[in-house]
Amino acid sequence: MGKTIKTISLASHVGAGKTSLTEALLFHAKKISRLGSVDSGNTVTDYDVEEIKRKMTLALSVVNFEEEGTKYNIIDTPGFFDFESDVVAAESVSDGLVLLLNATSSLEVGIEKILKRLRANPKPFMVVVNKMDKEGSDFFSAVSELRSKSLGFNIACMYLPFGNAGEFKGMVHVMSKKSIVFDGDFKFHLEESFPKELESKIEEEQERLKEAAAEGDDAILEKYLAGEDLSEEEIVSSLKNAVKLGKTALVIPVSSVKGYGIAQLVRAFGYYFPDYSEKENLEVYSEEEKKVFSISSDSELIIQIFKTVLDPFVGKVSYAKILSGSYKGESVLYNVTKQQEERIASVSFPFGKEPVVTKEADCGDIITFSKLQFTTTNDTLSRSKIKYEPKKIEFPKPTFFMGVYPKAKGDEEKLGSAIIKFIEEDPSMFYGKSPETGEFLLGGLGDIQMDVLMEKVKRRFKVEGNLVKPKVAYRESIKIPVVAEGKHKKQTGGHGQYGHVIIKFEPIGYEEEFVFESQIVGGVVPKQYVPAVEKGLREVLSSGHLAGYPVIGIKAILVDGSYHEVDSNELSFKMAAHLAFKKAMEKAKPVLLEPINYIEVTVPKDFTGDVMGDLNSKRGRIQGMDSIKDSETVIKAYVPQSEIVSYAMDLRSITQGRGSFITRFDHFEEAPPQIAEKVIKEANVESNK
């Protein structure tokens, strides 16, 4: 390995101060000469036009600094739910994670979601209680609330603050009981004493640190359980391992704006967070086969793309982590995923909107490629034509869909191609044509995410679009069997056209779309024309009698007819079948069918009643409930598709973002009269435009 490299992602709910902490870290390291602010729109990491306008982080951004021989890559991530894919991407390539709490507010749901991911995929993490300088800040309340939701993690305070709320004056190092007293922005001095009012809390936290340390070393665990004294050196050394294993999180109070606690935080990064080289081995896969590569600068070069950005000046920018080997200025790399050679135009170390071009990069580092032709997010690059790739990043799937239409006629293709370009930036988004309704759909995690994308499309490609509630794929069917006659007769000089059929139409289950049968005997309809009758019926099934929706659940039996030796042909019998179908639909008590989805909703137990009530109000039928780990409930139900087209947003509102769901189409059912009447009326208005 070359230099020590640590990649750290900052994660929290929106508003906890990730971007401000990034600024403070850069200022502390003298990478910037003044602190920017989100309100002023002049931070290093929030530089996109939409981020400045909305005063919030919308996409991950990477910066770096060095201290005491270690390079730190810091990834600032969005805190809003809609942009979760960037948080997942950042976590996947980070060696440690900083979980930010807002000292002035109660625990936000975003924190709970991050803790769940850490429980599923353990990673070293620390907790920073930010905004300690603000009025109403309460460090102890924030920590207590976190512990109540900690999912079994050991949450141990490394420092305790002193100074009344909003008057953050210093903090005590729990193990040594020495004080750090703040003298001014980013300035402090040490004192041997500590405020006596903190004595009991210090003793409590010392005990927590010992408990946490016991999880990092079996020998320390034995001494702790035996009641033996543990030295500060033993505790600190074992704590390092407990943090590395993802079992313990150390807590540090800070003020990003004033720089209080920043030096101590960086020192904790240096000691407690592992550097990438400590990982030792990298698991890679080829189909179902697994292989292990050693992690070193001299090993096989394996680079994973974890983020793609369309820069208005540079073009396509691909963020990557070197998982193994080192990059040494190659002009061509091999895309293992696409099995194509990729020409390398430029490689840089990212730093907000001002990347630094480089010719070399070491194992564990974050780099960006510009203008890669074939490579997309989750692709693997290598120096040779290997077949193995690292595990793919699992991005969230879209749960919220809207119909997309251009504001100006004729802009359909231009709008679509612009959206497709930006979809590459966010793997949680989807754009495509619905096979059911023929409507172009934009899918994602929420309305803000979609609004941001449409604003980018408008600004970059000068084309505007409207997002509307997506169409529902209704169907039509019949209630009673009927017999209908269709006769197509046309004489225009020379050979005419003649086709005559009598068809019985019967309702069958909605699971089947259409069944055709011929019971013709005696050749009243010649065999060569029977397929034309079926083809004619299949053509006309696409538009029903009530509202023009496709017809399903119907059986057609050709029972009789006649033909003309000269004038009959396939077209004539197709037209006759059309006529018979239209007459039958008028007489057979046609009905409108609505699609019914099966849905499973996972929510904290406290929200079970509210969610069930909401599903019932959406005409849902609850099928059952399962409990998960005594804290969550999975509600299973059937719900009309029309009632849950915006369920992602509804559930977020009801559960404060704590709920999740999966859904799929299950079957069709006859729509209630009032619903059918409304849908038919709207369809008729649309067709008359």
N, C-alpha and C positions, 0 to 999 in steps of 0.2 A: 504493500500500500504506500501511497504518497502521504499527503497531509491528512490529518484527522478531519473527517467531514461528518456533520450532524445535520439532518434535515428535520425541522420542527414545524408542524402545522398548528395554527391557532384556530380554535373552534369554540363557538358559543352561539347562543341565541342572538338575534339582531339587537344591537344597541349596547353590548357589553364592553365594547372598546377594543376590538381586535386591531383595527387599523391604527388607532391611537397608540396602542402598545407597540405595533410595528415601527411607527415613527420614533417612539421613545428608545427602542432598541438600536435603531440606526443612528440616532443622535448621540446616545451613550458611546457607540463605537466610532463616532466621528465620521460616519459615512455621509451624513448631511449636516449642514451648518445651522439649520433652524428647523423647529418643529412645525410641520404642516398640521392642518385640522380638517376634519370631514366637513364642517360647516363652511369653511373657507374654500373648499374644493381644491386644495393644493397639496394633498398627501402624495407620497411616492406610489402607493399601491392602488389607490382609487383614482385613476386617470381617465377612464372612459367617459365620454360625454354623458351617457345615461347615468353613470355612477355619481358624477358631479351634480347633475340635475336632481337626482332623487336622494342624494346624500346618504347612500348606502352601498356596500360592496355587492356587486352583482356577479363577479367572476373571481376565481382564485388569481393571486398575483404573487410572484416570487421575488424576494430580495436576498441579499447576503451580507455578512460582515465577518471579520476575523478577530479573535481575541485569544491571546495566550496559545498560539499555534493551532487553534481549531477554527475551521471554517463552518459558519452556521448558515444554512439555507432556511429562511423563514418564509412560510407560506401563509399569507393572509387569505381567509376564506369568507364566503358569504354567510350571513346568519339567518337569512330568510328561507323558509321551507322550500320555496319554488326552485332554489338553486342548490339543492342537496347533492346533485351529481358532482359538483366541484368540491364539496366537502369530502365526499367519498373518495374522489381522485386524490386529494391532498393527503388524506389519512393513509391511503394505500402505499404511498411512496415516502412517508415520513418515518423517521426513526424514533420520534417522540412526539407527543401531542400536549399542547397547553390548553386546558379547559378554563375559559374565562367566566367568572361570575360577576355580576353587577352588584356592588355592595349596597346600592340604593334601592334595589327592588327584590321582590321575592323570586324564588327559583323559577326560571322559565322552562317551558316544555322542550325547547331546543336542547337544553342540557340533558334532559332525560333521554332523548333520542340518541345523543352522542354516547352516553353511558351504556345504553343497550348495545350499541355497535361495539364498544370496547369490551363488553362482557362476551359477545359472540366472537370477536377477534381481538384478543388481548394485545395491548401495546403499551409501552411505558408512557405515563402521562403525569403531569403536574396540574395543580389547581392554582390559578391566580385570581384573587379577589381584587378586582379593579375599581377605580373611581372612589378610592378611600378618602380623597380630599373633598368629595361632594357632601353637601348638606343632606342629612338623612342616611348617610352610610352606616352600615352595621355589620362589621366583619363576623361577629360571633353568631348573629342570626343567619347570615348567609351560609356559614359553615355547618351550622346545626341543621338547616334545611337540606343541604346537600347530603349530609350523613343519613337523613331519613329516606333519601332516594338513592342511596349509593350502590344498591344491588350487590352488597357483599364486599365491596372494595374497602380497604383500610384508608381512611381519610385522616391524615396526621399533619398537624400544623408544625411547620419548620420555624416559623416566626409568628409572634403575636404583636398586634399593633397597640400603641397607646396614644392618647389624645382623644378628646371628645369627638363625636360624630361631626364630620366636616372639618375637623382640626387635627388631621393626621400628623403627628409630631415625630414619631419614631417607631421602632419595633424592637422586640426582644428576641434574640436567638434562643430558642427553647432549650437546647441541650447545654449551651455554655452559660446561659443567663446573662450574657452581655448585651448591652443596648446599642442600637444604631440610631443616632439622633440626627434628624434632618436640619441642615443649616440653610437651605435654599434649594432652588431647582437643581436637581441632579448632584447635590452636595450633601455630605454627611460626615459625622465623626463618631468614633466609638467611645463608649463609656463602660466601665466595669460593673456599675450598678444597674438596677432596673426598678420601675415603679412597683412599690409593695402591694398595690391593689391587684396586681396581676399574679401574685405568688401562687394562689390556689389554682388558677388556670394554667400556669406554667407547669405545675406538678401534674395536673390532669393530662396535659399534652405530652409531657415526658413519658408518662405511662403508655400513652397511645403510640409514641414512637418506638418504645421497647416492644410493644405487641406487634407492631408492623415489622420491626427488625427481625423478630422471631420467625416470620414467614420467609425470610430471605436466606436463612442458614440453619441447618438442622442442629448444629452444635450450639448455636445461640438459643435455639428453641428449647433445648434440653436445660440449659442454664436458667433460662427465664422461667420455665415450669418448675424448676427446683428452688426458685426464689433467690437465686444467687445474684449478686450485683453485676451489672454490665457496664463496662467502661464506655466512655463517649466514642472512642475509636472503634470498639466492637459494634456499637449501635449504628454508627454512620456507615461502616463497611457493609454490614448486613442489610441496612436500608437500601443501599445502592442496588443490591441484587433483587430485593423485593420490588423496587421500582422497575428494574429491568424486566422482571417477570410479569409486570402489569398487575400486580396484586395490591400495591400501595401507591397512593398519590400524596405527595407532599404539598402543603398549602402555603402560599406566600402572598401577603397583602401588598398592593402597589397603588401608586397613582401615576398613570401614564403621562398625564398632562404636566405634572411637576417633576416627574422622573424619580419619585421616591420608590425605593425598593428595586429599581431596575438593575443596578449593579449586582445586588444580591441574587436576583433572578438569573442573570447571565452566569454567575458563579455556580448556581445550582444546575443550570444546563450543562456546564462543563463537567461537573462531578457526577451527577446522578443519571443523566441521559447517556445511553450507550452510543458510540459512534458506529457507522455502518459496518466497519470491518469486524466488529464483534459478532456479527451475524454468522460469519464463517462459511455457511453453505447456502446455495440457492437451488431450490427445487424447480425443475423445468419438465415440460410434458410434451409428448408426441402421441396424439390420439389418446390411448389409455395407458401408454407407457410412461413411467416416471424416471428421471435421471437427476443426479445431484452434481452440481458444479461447485467447485470451491470458489469462494469470493476473494479475489485479489486483483491487483493491477495487471498481473501477468496471465490471468485466466482468459477463457474465451470471452470475447466482447458480446455482451447482451444488453441491449438498450430497450426500455419499454416506453412507449408514448402514452402519457396519461392525460393530456389535454391538448386540444386544438383551438386556435384563435384566428379569426380573420382580422388582421390588422389593416386599417385603412391606408397605411403608407407602405408597409412591407409586403402585405399579402398574407398568405397562410403561414402561421407560426405554430410549430409543434413542440410542446413541452415534453421533456423526457428525463428519465432517471437512468444512469448507468448502473445496472445491477451487477455486472461482472466485467472484468477487464478494464481497459482504459482506451479512450479515443485519442488518436494521434494524428489528426489532420487528414484522414482519408477523404478522397474526393468522391468515392463510391462506396456505399454500404449495401448490404443485401437485406431486403424486406422478407423476413422469414414467413410472415403471415400471408402476404400476397405472392410470395415466391417470384419477386422481381427485383432487379437491381435499381437502386435509388441514387440518383446523382445528388451530391451534397453541395449546396451553394454557399451556405454560411452557417456557422455554429457560434452560439453566444452563451454567456452566463446571464440569465435574466436578472433585471433590476428595474422593476416597474416598467415604464415606457422607454427606458434608456438602457438596453442590454449592452453588455460588453463583449465584443467579438473575441473569440479565442481559437487557437489552433489545437489545443490539447485540453482534455478533461479527465479527471481521475475517477476511479471506482467509487460509487456512492454519491456522485455529484448530480446536480440538476443542470441541464442545459436546454437550449432551444435550437431547433433547426428552422430555417426559413425556406419557404417555397418548395417543400417536398411534393412530388407529383402524385405518387400513389399512396403514400402513408397516411393513415388515419388513427384516431384514438384507439388504444389497446393493441396496436400493431407492435411487432418486435423487429428490431434492426440488429444485424450482426455483421461481422467482417467476412464470414464464410457462409456457405450454404448449409447451415445446420437445419435440423428438422424440429428442434425443441424450442418451446416458448414457456415463459413464466405463466403462472396462473393469471387469467384475465381479471380485470377489475369488474366487479359486479355493480353496475349502475342501476339506480331505481328505474322502474318501468313507468311509462306514462299512464296516468289515471284520469286525466281531465282532457276532454276533447271539444273542439269548436270547429264549426264550418268556416271555410275561408273563401272570400269572394273579392275580386278586384273592385276598387271604387270606379274605375273607368273601364268601359267595354273595350275588349280587345287586349287587355293587359294580363289575361290569364296566364299565358306562358311566361311572361316577364316576371310576374309575381311568384309563380311556382319555382322558377329557377333561382330567384333570389332567396326564397325561404330555404330551399334545399342547401344552398351554400352555408347559411347560418346554422342549420340543423347540426352540421358537423361540429359546432362549438359545444353542443350539449347533448350527450348520448341519451338523456332521459326524454328527449323530444322526438316526435314522429310527424312526418308529413306524407300524405298519400291519398289516393282515391278510394273511397268506400265502395267495395263491390256490391253492397246492398242498395245504396242510394245513389251512387254515381257522384256523390258530393266530395270535394276535397276537404280533408280533415287535418287540423293541426292538433297534435297531442302533446301533453306535458304534465307538469306537476301542479300548475296553478295559473291563475289569470295574470299575475304580475309578470311571470316568466314569459307568457305569450305577448303581453303588451310591450315588453322590452324588445323582444325579437322583431315585432312589427315596426317599432320605432327605428330599429337598426336598418331594417329593409327599406323603410321610407327615406332615411337619411343617406344611406350608402348607394342605393340603386334607383332612387327617385320614383318609386312605385308604391302606391298605397293600397291597403286591403282592409276589408271589414271582417271582424270575427262575429259569428252569429251562432245561436244555439243549433247544434247539429240536428239534421233530419233523423227521424226514427223510421226504421225499416218495417213499416206495417205490411200486412198481407190481406188478401181477401179470400173468401171461400163460399161454399153454398151449404144450406141447411137441409134441403130435401131433394130427392131424386126427381128429375124431369126428363122428358124426351123432347128434343127439338129438331126441327127440320131446317136444312139449309140448301137453297137452290140458287146456283149461279148460272145465269143464262144471258148470253150476249151475242147479238148478230150484227156484224159490221160489214157485210159483204165478204164473199169468199168463205173461208173456214170461220165458224163462230166459236163460242166458248160455252161449254155445258158441263156442269158438275152438280150432282144431287146426292145429299146424304141425310140420313136420319140417325141421330146419335142420342144415346141415353147417357145422361150425366148423373153420377152418384157421389155423395160426400164420403170420404174416407178419413182416416186419422190425419191430423195435421203434421205428423211425423214424415209423411210422404208428400211429395210435391204433386206428382202427376203419374197416373197409370193409364195406358191406352190398351184397348183390346178390340179385336175385330171378330164379330160373329156372323160375318157375311157368308151366305151359302147360295149356291146357284149362280154365282158370278154376276149378281146385280151391280156390284161395283168390282170391276176387274182388279185382280191382285196387284197389277203394276201401279194402281192409283191409291191403294190403301196407305202406303208410306206417305203419300202427299197429304192425305187427310190428317195423319198424326203430326206431320211437320206443320201443317196449317194451324192445328190446335196449339202446339207448343209455341208458335210465334205469338198467338193472340193471348196466351196465358200471362204475358208480361204486363198487361194492362186490364185491370178489373173494371167492373161496372160501377162501383160505388165512388171510388176516389182515384182510380187509375193505378192502384198498387198491384203487384203480381198476385196471381191466383194460385193457391196451393190446396192440397187435401181434396183432390177431385179425381174421379175415375171416369173416363170416356169410353163408351162401348159403341162401336159402329155396328148398327143392327140392320140397316137397310139403305137403299138408295137406287139410283139409276144412272145410265150413261148414254152417250150418243156415239155411235161408231166413228163419226167423222169429227165432231166438234169437241169431244172430251179430251182433256189433257191434264197434266199434273197441276198446272196453275188453276184450272177451273175447280178441281177438287179441293185445293188449298183454300180458295175463296169461299167455297161452299161450307167448309169446316168453320171458317171465320164467322159466317152468318149464323150457323147453328149454335156456336158458342155464345154469341151475343144475345140471341133469343133465350138461351137456357139461363144465362146469368140474370136476366130480368125476371124469370119465373121461379127460380130455385131458392128464393129467400136469401139473397147474398148477405154476408156478414163481414165486418171488419175484424181482422185479427191483430192483436198487438204482441210484440216480442216480450217474453218474460225472461229475466236474468236470474241466475242463482248468484247469491252474494254471501260472502263470509266477512264479517266486520269484527276486527280485533280491537277492543277498547279496555282501558282500566275499569275495574269493577264499579267504581264510583259513577261512571257514565252509562252503565248498562241500561238503566231505566229510560234515560233521555234518548239514547240511540234507538231502543225498541219502540218508544213512542213515535219517534220520527219515521221509522220504517213503516209503522202502522198507518201513519198519516199519508204515506206514499203508496198506499194500497198494498203494502207488503204482507206476506204471510210467513210468520216466524215458524221455522222448522225445528229449532232446537238451539241449545247453548252448551258450550264446553268451557271448563275452567282451565286456565294455564297458570301454574305456579302460584295459585291463590291470589294473584294480583290482577289478572286480566281475564276477560271473557271473550269467547268467540261466538258471535251470534250468526246463525245460519238462517237464510230466508230466501223466498222467491219474491221478486219485485218487478213491476212493469218497467221496461227499459226507459220509457219516456219520463219516468219519475226520478231517474238517477243519472241523467246526462251530466249534471253538475254536482254529483254526490261527493266528489273529492273536496269541493269547497264547503258543502253543507257539513260534512263530517268534521272537517277542520274547525269550523265554527262551533259545533256542538261540544267537541272534546278538547278545544283549545290546542288543536294540533296533535293530540296524543293518540288519536285513532288511526287505523289503517284498514284497507279492505282489498279483497280480490273479487272479481266478478267475471262472469262469462254468460253468453247466451245459452238458454236451456231449452225453451220450447215456445210455441205460440198458443195463445188463448183468445177466445172471443172477447172483444173489447166491450165494456159496459156501454149501454145506450148513450149516455151523456158524453162519454169520451168519443165514441164513434161519430156522433153527430157533429161534434166540434172539429174532429180531424177531417171528415168529409167536406164540411163547409169550407175549411181552410184550403183544402186541395182544389176545390172547385173555383175558389177565388184566384188561386195561383194559376190554374189552367186557363182562366179567362183573361189574364193580363196580356 
